[in-house]
Amino acid sequence: MTREPHKVRLLQLIQERAVKKGVFELSSKKRSGYYIDAKLVTLHPEGAFLIAEIFLRMLPLDVLVLGGLELGAAPIVGAVTTLSHCYNVPVSGFIIRKEAKGHGINSQYEGVPLSGNAQVAIVEDVITTGGSALKAIEVVEALGADVRCVMSVVDREEGAREALAEKGIELLSIFTKDDLFIEGG
């Protein structure tokens, strides 16, 4: 792992605030001896800024829209879109509901309209098997967009990279589970 100052500080925040030890059931239905409660960092002012700063540097240049499945993606999308405006490199955002709402236009997709062949990045706070990202990809591709990559704060390294590679989509992560536990974890 690099010693880039933003990444070093973000790693400290994750280790101090988000990593919990014990026995947990993950959204993938797998059981784990640790849990990363990433919202304790993605909803923290400094954490949100650091994630947005790093994601903006990682984002492929042709991607002008990013989003993901509620709830994990929402604070990241808000932080990245806001910071992109501050840097005059506008990146728009969207959120995908787990289920279409039962009123209004009954949409599962909320955010900027996707034009044909829009280049999109899917964001996740923590990715395990890739199930949430794959659901988001399915919705976005049905709208005609091209998913260029999935970006996560932490990759638990439990199959997501391989599942996404099968679809030809690259996973870009700030950290892996090893980064969290090797460096003072």
Secondary structure by P-SEA (a helix, b strand, c coil): ccccaaaaaaaaaaaaccccccccccccccccccccccccccccaaaaaaaaaaaaaaccccccccccccccaaaaaaaaaaaaaaaccccccbbbbcccccccccccccccccccccbbbbbbcccccaaaaaaaaaaaaaabbbbcbbbbcccccccaaaaaaaacbbbbbcccccccccccc
